């Protein structure tokens, strides 16, 4: 095994998944919302955090804005 390798020339392709990296955060979510996604998770077989991420990604992609009405 060589002591030195030219890392730049070993694999010149860029990682296509670097734009889709996930970042761990802390967020406060209502218990009812978590229960909804957990129930949906049981029906679909998809982990609830993945479902939440899919939903939020869809909202961001389609530029959905919340409709807030204070009464």
C-alpha positions in Angstrom: 0.0 0.0 0.0 1.3 3.4 -0.9 2.0 6.0 1.8 0.6 8.8 -0.4 -2.4 8.9 -2.6 -3.6 11.7 -4.9 -7.2 11.9 -3.5 -8.2 14.4 -6.2 -7.6 12.0 -9.0 -8.9 8.8 -7.4 -12.6 9.7 -8.1 -13.0 13.0 -9.9 -16.9 12.7 -9.9 -18.8 14.8 -7.4 -21.2 13.0 -5.1 -24.7 13.5 -6.7 -26.4 13.2 -3.2 -24.6 16.1 -1.5 -27.5 18.5 -2.3 -29.9 16.1 -0.5 -28.1 15.7 2.8 -30.3 15.8 5.8 -29.6 17.9 8.9 -30.7 17.0 12.3 -32.7 19.7 14.1 -34.9 20.0 17.2 -38.5 21.0 16.6 -41.6 21.3 18.8 -44.6 19.5 17.2 -48.0 19.0 18.7 -48.8 15.5 20.0 -51.9 15.2 17.8 -49.7 15.9 14.7 -47.2 13.3 15.7 -50.0 10.8 16.4 -51.5 11.5 12.9 -48.2 10.8 11.2 -47.5 7.7 13.3 -51.0 6.3 12.4 -50.3 7.1 8.7 -46.9 5.4 9.2 -48.6 2.2 10.3 -50.9 2.2 7.3 -48.2 2.9 4.7 -45.2 1.1 6.3 -43.1 4.3 5.9 -41.4 5.6 9.1 -43.3 8.6 10.4 -40.3 11.0 10.3 -39.8 10.1 6.7 -43.5 10.9 6.0 -43.2 14.2 7.8 -40.1 15.0 5.7 -41.8 14.0 2.5 -44.8 16.3 3.4 -42.6 19.3 4.3 -40.5 18.8 1.2 -43.6 18.8 -1.0 -44.8 22.0 0.7 -41.5 23.7 0.0 -41.3 22.4 -3.6 -44.8 23.7 -4.4 -44.4 26.9 -2.4 -47.4 26.2 -0.2 -48.1 28.8 2.4 -50.1 28.3 5.5 -53.5 29.9 5.7 -53.8 31.4 9.2 -57.0 32.9 10.4 -57.1 34.3 13.9 -60.5 34.4 15.6 
